[in-house]
């Protein structure tokens, strides 16, 4: 039973040119690993929609502190590649954390709500009146 996993050479698993090509594209691989987000604002609220396909809501952590909304997603996946005789050809495991933060001022933190449906996390942040501040400080 020969497969590509058994085709080793003196350079390890990959041909040196293949390794060079992989390292060339490596900086661009994680660009897809971003929480895609839309933020709408009106006079009463901010509404944040985040794509989280395949993520259970227990793996999503939300926090609003110091006018910043923080979203943290723990993602783990396992892909099983077995043939009909239960011979393992290859197994892949991926785990990681995705995070985003957004400055959203003047929010009533105690009234923030969140729902998750069809792979989209929707966070509603009701606004409060901004703190009145003159901004001028007189020196005595």
MODELLER restraints for C-alpha pairs under 7 A, 6 or more apart:
rsr = mdl.restraints
at = mdl.atoms
rsr.add(forms.Gaussian(group=physical.xy_distance, feature=features.Distance(at['CA:34:A'], at['CA:98:A']), mean=6.60, stdev=0.5))
rsr.add(forms.Gaussian(group=physical.xy_distance, feature=features.Distance(at['CA:35:A'], at['CA:50:A']), mean=6.36, stdev=0.5))
rsr.add(forms.Gaussian(group=physical.xy_distance, feature=features.Distance(at['CA:35:A'], at['CA:51:A']), mean=6.32, stdev=0.5))
rsr.add(forms.Gaussian(group=physical.xy_distance, feature=features.Distance(at['CA:35:A'], at['CA:98:A']), mean=6.73, stdev=0.5))
rsr.add(forms.Gaussian(group=physical.xy_distance, feature=features.Distance(at['CA:35:A'], at['CA:100:A']), mean=6.92, stdev=0.5))
rsr.add(forms.Gaussian(group=physical.xy_distance, feature=features.Distance(at['CA:36:A'], at['CA:50:A']), mean=5.69, stdev=0.5))
rsr.add(forms.Gaussian(group=physical.xy_distance, feature=features.Distance(at['CA:36:A'], at['CA:51:A']), mean=5.52, stdev=0.5))
rsr.add(forms.Gaussian(group=physical.xy_distance, feature=features.Distance(at['CA:37:A'], at['CA:48:A']), mean=6.91, stdev=0.5))
rsr.add(forms.Gaussian(group=physical.xy_distance, feature=features.Distance(at['CA:37:A'], at['CA:49:A']), mean=5.59, stdev=0.5))
rsr.add(forms.Gaussian(group=physical.xy_distance, feature=features.Distance(at['CA:37:A'], at['CA:50:A']), mean=4.47, stdev=0.5))
rsr.add(forms.Gaussian(group=physical.xy_distance, feature=features.Distance(at['CA:37:A'], at['CA:51:A']), mean=6.60, stdev=0.5))
rsr.add(forms.Gaussian(group=physical.xy_distance, feature=features.Distance(at['CA:38:A'], at['CA:48:A']), mean=5.78, stdev=0.5))
rsr.add(forms.Gaussian(group=physical.xy_distance, feature=features.Distance(at['CA:38:A'], at['CA:49:A']), mean=5.16, stdev=0.5))
rsr.add(forms.Gaussian(group=physical.xy_distance, feature=features.Distance(at['CA:38:A'], at['CA:50:A']), mean=6.58, stdev=0.5))
rsr.add(forms.Gaussian(group=physical.xy_distance, feature=features.Distance(at['CA:39:A'], at['CA:46:A']), mean=6.84, stdev=0.5))
rsr.add(forms.Gaussian(group=physical.xy_distance, feature=features.Distance(at['CA:39:A'], at['CA:47:A']), mean=5.63, stdev=0.5))
rsr.add(forms.Gaussian(group=physical.xy_distance, feature=features.Distance(at['CA:39:A'], at['CA:48:A']), mean=4.49, stdev=0.5))
rsr.add(forms.Gaussian(group=physical.xy_distance, feature=features.Distance(at['CA:39:A'], at['CA:49:A']), mean=6.40, stdev=0.5))
rsr.add(forms.Gaussian(group=physical.xy_distance, feature=features.Distance(at['CA:40:A'], at['CA:46:A']), mean=5.70, stdev=0.5))
rsr.add(forms.Gaussian(group=physical.xy_distance, feature=features.Distance(at['CA:40:A'], at['CA:47:A']), mean=5.14, stdev=0.5))
rsr.add(forms.Gaussian(group=physical.xy_distance, feature=features.Distance(at['CA:40:A'], at['CA:48:A']), mean=6.51, stdev=0.5))
rsr.add(forms.Gaussian(group=physical.xy_distance, feature=features.Distance(at['CA:41:A'], at['CA:47:A']), mean=6.37, stdev=0.5))
rsr.add(forms.Gaussian(group=physical.xy_distance, feature=features.Distance(at['CA:44:A'], at['CA:126:A']), mean=6.01, stdev=0.5))
rsr.add(forms.Gaussian(group=physical.xy_distance, feature=features.Distance(at['CA:44:A'], at['CA:127:A']), mean=5.43, stdev=0.5))
rsr.add(forms.Gaussian(group=physical.xy_distance, feature=features.Distance(at['CA:45:A'], at['CA:124:A']), mean=6.88, stdev=0.5))
rsr.add(forms.Gaussian(group=physical.xy_distance, feature=features.Distance(at['CA:45:A'], at['CA:125:A']), mean=5.49, stdev=0.5))
rsr.add(forms.Gaussian(group=physical.xy_distance, feature=features.Distance(at['CA:45:A'], at['CA:126:A']), mean=4.21, stdev=0.5))
rsr.add(forms.Gaussian(group=physical.xy_distance, feature=features.Distance(at['CA:45:A'], at['CA:127:A']), mean=4.91, stdev=0.5))
rsr.add(forms.Gaussian(group=physical.xy_distance, feature=features.Distance(at['CA:46:A'], at['CA:124:A']), mean=5.99, stdev=0.5))
rsr.add(forms.Gaussian(group=physical.xy_distance, feature=features.Distance(at['CA:46:A'], at['CA:125:A']), mean=5.09, stdev=0.5))
rsr.add(forms.Gaussian(group=physical.xy_distance, feature=features.Distance(at['CA:46:A'], at['CA:126:A']), mean=6.42, stdev=0.5))
rsr.add(forms.Gaussian(group=physical.xy_distance, feature=features.Distance(at['CA:47:A'], at['CA:123:A']), mean=5.75, stdev=0.5))
rsr.add(forms.Gaussian(group=physical.xy_distance, feature=features.Distance(at['CA:47:A'], at['CA:124:A']), mean=4.64, stdev=0.5))
rsr.add(forms.Gaussian(group=physical.xy_distance, feature=features.Distance(at['CA:47:A'], at['CA:125:A']), mean=6.25, stdev=0.5))
rsr.add(forms.Gaussian(group=physical.xy_distance, feature=features.Distance(at['CA:48:A'], at['CA:122:A']), mean=5.68, stdev=0.5))
rsr.add(forms.Gaussian(group=physical.xy_distance, feature=features.Distance(at['CA:48:A'], at['CA:123:A']), mean=5.02, stdev=0.5))
rsr.add(forms.Gaussian(group=physical.xy_distance, feature=features.Distance(at['CA:48:A'], at['CA:124:A']), mean=6.44, stdev=0.5))
rsr.add(forms.Gaussian(group=physical.xy_distance, feature=features.Distance(at['CA:49:A'], at['CA:120:A']), mean=6.46, stdev=0.5))
rsr.add(forms.Gaussian(group=physical.xy_distance, feature=features.Distance(at['CA:49:A'], at['CA:121:A']), mean=5.58, stdev=0.5))
rsr.add(forms.Gaussian(group=physical.xy_distance, feature=features.Distance(at['CA:49:A'], at['CA:122:A']), mean=4.56, stdev=0.5))
rsr.add(forms.Gaussian(group=physical.xy_distance, feature=features.Distance(at['CA:49:A'], at['CA:123:A']), mean=6.43, stdev=0.5))
rsr.add(forms.Gaussian(group=physical.xy_distance, feature=features.Distance(at['CA:50:A'], at['CA:120:A']), mean=5.61, stdev=0.5))
rsr.add(forms.Gaussian(group=physical.xy_distance, feature=features.Distance(at['CA:50:A'], at['CA:121:A']), mean=5.04, stdev=0.5))
rsr.add(forms.Gaussian(group=physical.xy_distance, feature=features.Distance(at['CA:50:A'], at['CA:122:A']), mean=6.54, stdev=0.5))
rsr.add(forms.Gaussian(group=physical.xy_distance, feature=features.Distance(at['CA:51:A'], at['CA:119:A']), mean=6.00, stdev=0.5))
rsr.add(forms.Gaussian(group=physical.xy_distance, feature=features.Distance(at['CA:51:A'], at['CA:120:A']), mean=4.74, stdev=0.5))
rsr.add(forms.Gaussian(group=physical.xy_distance, feature=features.Distance(at['CA:51:A'], at['CA:121:A']), mean=6.39, stdev=0.5))
rsr.add(forms.Gaussian(group=physical.xy_distance, feature=features.Distance(at['CA:52:A'], at['CA:119:A']), mean=5.01, stdev=0.5))
rsr.add(forms.Gaussian(group=physical.xy_distance, feature=features.Distance(at['CA:52:A'], at['CA:120:A']), mean=5.56, stdev=0.5))
rsr.add(forms.Gaussian(group=physical.xy_distance, feature=features.Distance(at['CA:52:A'], at['CA:121:A']), mean=6.53, stdev=0.5))
rsr.add(forms.Gaussian(group=physical.xy_distance, feature=features.Distance(at['CA:53:A'], at['CA:119:A']), mean=4.07, stdev=0.5))
rsr.add(forms.Gaussian(group=physical.xy_distance, feature=features.Distance(at['CA:53:A'], at['CA:120:A']), mean=6.88, stdev=0.5))
rsr.add(forms.Gaussian(group=physical.xy_distance, feature=features.Distance(at['CA:54:A'], at['CA:119:A']), mean=6.45, stdev=0.5))
rsr.add(forms.Gaussian(group=physical.xy_distance, feature=features.Distance(at['CA:55:A'], at['CA:75:A']), mean=6.88, stdev=0.5))
rsr.add(forms.Gaussian(group=physical.xy_distance, feature=features.Distance(at['CA:57:A'], at['CA:116:A']), mean=6.90, stdev=0.5))
rsr.add(forms.Gaussian(group=physical.xy_distance, feature=features.Distance(at['CA:59:A'], at['CA:73:A']), mean=5.81, stdev=0.5))
rsr.add(forms.Gaussian(group=physical.xy_distance, feature=features.Distance(at['CA:59:A'], at['CA:74:A']), mean=5.40, stdev=0.5))
rsr.add(forms.Gaussian(group=physical.xy_distance, feature=features.Distance(at['CA:60:A'], at['CA:72:A']), mean=5.82, stdev=0.5))
rsr.add(forms.Gaussian(group=physical.xy_distance, feature=features.Distance(at['CA:60:A'], at['CA:73:A']), mean=4.64, stdev=0.5))
rsr.add(forms.Gaussian(group=physical.xy_distance, feature=features.Distance(at['CA:60:A'], at['CA:74:A']), mean=6.67, stdev=0.5))
rsr.add(forms.Gaussian(group=physical.xy_distance, feature=features.Distance(at['CA:61:A'], at['CA:71:A']), mean=5.95, stdev=0.5))
rsr.add(forms.Gaussian(group=physical.xy_distance, feature=features.Distance(at['CA:61:A'], at['CA:72:A']), mean=5.11, stdev=0.5))
rsr.add(forms.Gaussian(group=physical.xy_distance, feature=features.Distance(at['CA:61:A'], at['CA:73:A']), mean=6.41, stdev=0.5))
rsr.add(forms.Gaussian(group=physical.xy_distance, feature=features.Distance(at['CA:62:A'], at['CA:70:A']), mean=5.75, stdev=0.5))
rsr.add(forms.Gaussian(group=physical.xy_distance, feature=features.Distance(at['CA:62:A'], at['CA:71:A']), mean=4.90, stdev=0.5))
rsr.add(forms.Gaussian(group=physical.xy_distance, feature=features.Distance(at['CA:62:A'], at['CA:72:A']), mean=6.54, stdev=0.5))
rsr.add(forms.Gaussian(group=physical.xy_distance, feature=features.Distance(at['CA:63:A'], at['CA:69:A']), mean=5.81, stdev=0.5))
rsr.add(forms.Gaussian(group=physical.xy_distance, feature=features.Distance(at['CA:63:A'], at['CA:70:A']), mean=5.08, stdev=0.5))
rsr.add(forms.Gaussian(group=physical.xy_distance, feature=features.Distance(at['CA:63:A'], at['CA:71:A']), mean=6.73, stdev=0.5))
rsr.add(forms.Gaussian(group=physical.xy_distance, feature=features.Distance(at['CA:64:A'], at['CA:70:A']), mean=6.21, stdev=0.5))
rsr.add(forms.Gaussian(group=physical.xy_distance, feature=features.Distance(at['CA:64:A'], at['CA:109:A']), mean=6.79, stdev=0.5))
rsr.add(forms.Gaussian(group=physical.xy_distance, feature=features.Distance(at['CA:67:A'], at['CA:103:A']), mean=5.80, stdev=0.5))
rsr.add(forms.Gaussian(group=physical.xy_distance, feature=features.Distance(at['CA:67:A'], at['CA:104:A']), mean=5.46, stdev=0.5))
rsr.add(forms.Gaussian(group=physical.xy_distance, feature=features.Distance(at['CA:67:A'], at['CA:105:A']), mean=4.74, stdev=0.5))
rsr.add(forms.Gaussian(group=physical.xy_distance, feature=features.Distance(at['CA:67:A'], at['CA:106:A']), mean=6.96, stdev=0.5))
rsr.add(forms.Gaussian(group=physical.xy_distance, feature=features.Distance(at['CA:68:A'], at['CA:101:A']), mean=6.49, stdev=0.5))
rsr.add(forms.Gaussian(group=physical.xy_distance, feature=features.Distance(at['CA:68:A'], at['CA:102:A']), mean=5.46, stdev=0.5))
rsr.add(forms.Gaussian(group=physical.xy_distance, feature=features.Distance(at['CA:68:A'], at['CA:103:A']), mean=4.43, stdev=0.5))
rsr.add(forms.Gaussian(group=physical.xy_distance, feature=features.Distance(at['CA:68:A'], at['CA:104:A']), mean=5.72, stdev=0.5))
rsr.add(forms.Gaussian(group=physical.xy_distance, feature=features.Distance(at['CA:69:A'], at['CA:101:A']), mean=5.53, stdev=0.5))
rsr.add(forms.Gaussian(group=physical.xy_distance, feature=features.Distance(at['CA:69:A'], at['CA:102:A']), mean=5.17, stdev=0.5))
rsr.add(forms.Gaussian(group=physical.xy_distance, feature=features.Distance(at['CA:69:A'], at['CA:103:A']), mean=6.39, stdev=0.5))
rsr.add(forms.Gaussian(group=physical.xy_distance, feature=features.Distance(at['CA:69:A'], at['CA:104:A']), mean=6.72, stdev=0.5))
rsr.add(forms.Gaussian(group=physical.xy_distance, feature=features.Distance(at['CA:70:A'], at['CA:100:A']), mean=5.95, stdev=0.5))
rsr.add(forms.Gaussian(group=physical.xy_distance, feature=features.Distance(at['CA:70:A'], at['CA:101:A']), mean=4.46, stdev=0.5))
rsr.add(forms.Gaussian(group=physical.xy_distance, feature=features.Distance(at['CA:70:A'], at['CA:102:A']), mean=6.65, stdev=0.5))
rsr.add(forms.Gaussian(group=physical.xy_distance, feature=features.Distance(at['CA:71:A'], at['CA:99:A']), mean=5.56, stdev=0.5))
rsr.add(forms.Gaussian(group=physical.xy_distance, feature=features.Distance(at['CA:71:A'], at['CA:100:A']), mean=5.34, stdev=0.5))
rsr.add(forms.Gaussian(group=physical.xy_distance, feature=features.Distance(at['CA:71:A'], at['CA:101:A']), mean=6.28, stdev=0.5))
rsr.add(forms.Gaussian(group=physical.xy_distance, feature=features.Distance(at['CA:72:A'], at['CA:97:A']), mean=6.91, stdev=0.5))
rsr.add(forms.Gaussian(group=physical.xy_distance, feature=features.Distance(at['CA:72:A'], at['CA:98:A']), mean=5.78, stdev=0.5))
rsr.add(forms.Gaussian(group=physical.xy_distance, feature=features.Distance(at['CA:72:A'], at['CA:99:A']), mean=4.46, stdev=0.5))
rsr.add(forms.Gaussian(group=physical.xy_distance, feature=features.Distance(at['CA:72:A'], at['CA:100:A']), mean=6.74, stdev=0.5))
rsr.add(forms.Gaussian(group=physical.xy_distance, feature=features.Distance(at['CA:73:A'], at['CA:97:A']), mean=5.60, stdev=0.5))
rsr.add(forms.Gaussian(group=physical.xy_distance, feature=features.Distance(at['CA:73:A'], at['CA:98:A']), mean=5.12, stdev=0.5))
rsr.add(forms.Gaussian(group=physical.xy_distance, feature=features.Distance(at['CA:73:A'], at['CA:99:A']), mean=6.34, stdev=0.5))
rsr.add(forms.Gaussian(group=physical.xy_distance, feature=features.Distance(at['CA:74:A'], at['CA:96:A']), mean=5.99, stdev=0.5))
rsr.add(forms.Gaussian(group=physical.xy_distance, feature=features.Distance(at['CA:74:A'], at['CA:97:A']), mean=4.57, stdev=0.5))
rsr.add(forms.Gaussian(group=physical.xy_distance, feature=features.Distance(at['CA:74:A'], at['CA:98:A']), mean=6.53, stdev=0.5))
rsr.add(forms.Gaussian(group=physical.xy_distance, feature=features.Distance(at['CA:75:A'], at['CA:95:A']), mean=5.51, stdev=0.5))
rsr.add(forms.Gaussian(group=physical.xy_distance, feature=features.Distance(at['CA:75:A'], at['CA:96:A']), mean=5.32, stdev=0.5))
rsr.add(forms.Gaussian(group=physical.xy_distance, feature=features.Distance(at['CA:75:A'], at['CA:97:A']), mean=5.97, stdev=0.5))
rsr.add(forms.Gaussian(group=physical.xy_distance, feature=features.Distance(at['CA:76:A'], at['CA:94:A']), mean=5.58, stdev=0.5))
rsr.add(forms.Gaussian(group=physical.xy_distance, feature=features.Distance(at['CA:76:A'], at['CA:95:A']), mean=4.21, stdev=0.5))
rsr.add(forms.Gaussian(group=physical.xy_distance, feature=features.Distance(at['CA:76:A'], at['CA:96:A']), mean=6.51, stdev=0.5))
rsr.add(forms.Gaussian(group=physical.xy_distance, feature=features.Distance(at['CA:77:A'], at['CA:93:A']), mean=5.70, stdev=0.5))
rsr.add(forms.Gaussian(group=physical.xy_distance, feature=features.Distance(at['CA:77:A'], at['CA:94:A']), mean=5.20, stdev=0.5))
rsr.add(forms.Gaussian(group=physical.xy_distance, feature=features.Distance(at['CA:77:A'], at['CA:95:A']), mean=6.40, stdev=0.5))
rsr.add(forms.Gaussian(group=physical.xy_distance, feature=features.Distance(at['CA:78:A'], at['CA:92:A']), mean=5.73, stdev=0.5))
rsr.add(forms.Gaussian(group=physical.xy_distance, feature=features.Distance(at['CA:78:A'], at['CA:93:A']), mean=4.52, stdev=0.5))
rsr.add(forms.Gaussian(group=physical.xy_distance, feature=features.Distance(at['CA:78:A'], at['CA:94:A']), mean=6.51, stdev=0.5))
rsr.add(forms.Gaussian(group=physical.xy_distance, feature=features.Distance(at['CA:79:A'], at['CA:91:A']), mean=5.91, stdev=0.5))
rsr.add(forms.Gaussian(group=physical.xy_distance, feature=features.Distance(at['CA:79:A'], at['CA:92:A']), mean=5.13, stdev=0.5))
rsr.add(forms.Gaussian(group=physical.xy_distance, feature=features.Distance(at['CA:79:A'], at['CA:93:A']), mean=6.43, stdev=0.5))
rsr.add(forms.Gaussian(group=physical.xy_distance, feature=features.Distance(at['CA:80:A'], at['CA:91:A']), mean=5.07, stdev=0.5))
rsr.add(forms.Gaussian(group=physical.xy_distance, feature=features.Distance(at['CA:80:A'], at['CA:92:A']), mean=6.76, stdev=0.5))
rsr.add(forms.Gaussian(group=physical.xy_distance, feature=features.Distance(at['CA:81:A'], at['CA:88:A']), mean=6.32, stdev=0.5))
rsr.add(forms.Gaussian(group=physical.xy_distance, feature=features.Distance(at['CA:81:A'], at['CA:89:A']), mean=5.97, stdev=0.5))
rsr.add(forms.Gaussian(group=physical.xy_distance, feature=features.Distance(at['CA:81:A'], at['CA:90:A']), mean=5.32, stdev=0.5))
rsr.add(forms.Gaussian(group=physical.xy_distance, feature=features.Distance(at['CA:81:A'], at['CA:91:A']), mean=5.63, stdev=0.5))
rsr.add(forms.Gaussian(group=physical.xy_distance, feature=features.Distance(at['CA:82:A'], at['CA:88:A']), mean=4.65, stdev=0.5))
rsr.add(forms.Gaussian(group=physical.xy_distance, feature=features.Distance(at['CA:82:A'], at['CA:89:A']), mean=5.79, stdev=0.5))
rsr.add(forms.Gaussian(group=physical.xy_distance, feature=features.Distance(at['CA:106:A'], at['CA:127:A']), mean=5.58, stdev=0.5))
rsr.add(forms.Gaussian(group=physical.xy_distance, feature=features.Distance(at['CA:106:A'], at['CA:128:A']), mean=5.30, stdev=0.5))
rsr.add(forms.Gaussian(group=physical.xy_distance, feature=features.Distance(at['CA:106:A'], at['CA:129:A']), mean=6.55, stdev=0.5))
rsr.add(forms.Gaussian(group=physical.xy_distance, feature=features.Distance(at['CA:106:A'], at['CA:130:A']), mean=5.55, stdev=0.5))
rsr.add(forms.Gaussian(group=physical.xy_distance, feature=features.Distance(at['CA:107:A'], at['CA:125:A']), mean=6.11, stdev=0.5))
rsr.add(forms.Gaussian(group=physical.xy_distance, feature=features.Distance(at['CA:107:A'], at['CA:126:A']), mean=5.73, stdev=0.5))
rsr.add(forms.Gaussian(group=physical.xy_distance, feature=features.Distance(at['CA:107:A'], at['CA:127:A']), mean=4.35, stdev=0.5))
rsr.add(forms.Gaussian(group=physical.xy_distance, feature=features.Distance(at['CA:107:A'], at['CA:128:A']), mean=5.42, stdev=0.5))
rsr.add(forms.Gaussian(group=physical.xy_distance, feature=features.Distance(at['CA:108:A'], at['CA:126:A']), mean=5.70, stdev=0.5))
rsr.add(forms.Gaussian(group=physical.xy_distance, feature=features.Distance(at['CA:108:A'], at['CA:127:A']), mean=5.65, stdev=0.5))
rsr.add(forms.Gaussian(group=physical.xy_distance, feature=features.Distance(at['CA:108:A'], at['CA:128:A']), mean=5.55, stdev=0.5))
rsr.add(forms.Gaussian(group=physical.xy_distance, feature=features.Distance(at['CA:111:A'], at['CA:126:A']), mean=6.51, stdev=0.5))
rsr.add(forms.Gaussian(group=physical.xy_distance, feature=features.Distance(at['CA:112:A'], at['CA:124:A']), mean=5.75, stdev=0.5))
rsr.add(forms.Gaussian(group=physical.xy_distance, feature=features.Distance(at['CA:112:A'], at['CA:125:A']), mean=4.75, stdev=0.5))
rsr.add(forms.Gaussian(group=physical.xy_distance, feature=features.Distance(at['CA:112:A'], at['CA:126:A']), mean=6.41, stdev=0.5))
rsr.add(forms.Gaussian(group=physical.xy_distance, feature=features.Distance(at['CA:113:A'], at['CA:123:A']), mean=5.79, stdev=0.5))
rsr.add(forms.Gaussian(group=physical.xy_distance, feature=features.Distance(at['CA:113:A'], at['CA:124:A']), mean=5.31, stdev=0.5))
rsr.add(forms.Gaussian(group=physical.xy_distance, feature=features.Distance(at['CA:113:A'], at['CA:125:A']), mean=6.80, stdev=0.5))
rsr.add(forms.Gaussian(group=physical.xy_distance, feature=features.Distance(at['CA:114:A'], at['CA:122:A']), mean=5.53, stdev=0.5))
rsr.add(forms.Gaussian(group=physical.xy_distance, feature=features.Distance(at['CA:114:A'], at['CA:123:A']), mean=4.29, stdev=0.5))
rsr.add(forms.Gaussian(group=physical.xy_distance, feature=features.Distance(at['CA:114:A'], at['CA:124:A']), mean=6.22, stdev=0.5))
rsr.add(forms.Gaussian(group=physical.xy_distance, feature=features.Distance(at['CA:115:A'], at['CA:121:A']), mean=5.85, stdev=0.5))
rsr.add(forms.Gaussian(group=physical.xy_distance, feature=features.Distance(at['CA:115:A'], at['CA:122:A']), mean=5.31, stdev=0.5))
rsr.add(forms.Gaussian(group=physical.xy_distance, feature=features.Distance(at['CA:115:A'], at['CA:123:A']), mean=6.61, stdev=0.5))
rsr.add(forms.Gaussian(group=physical.xy_distance, feature=features.Distance(at['CA:116:A'], at['CA:122:A']), mean=6.12, stdev=0.5))
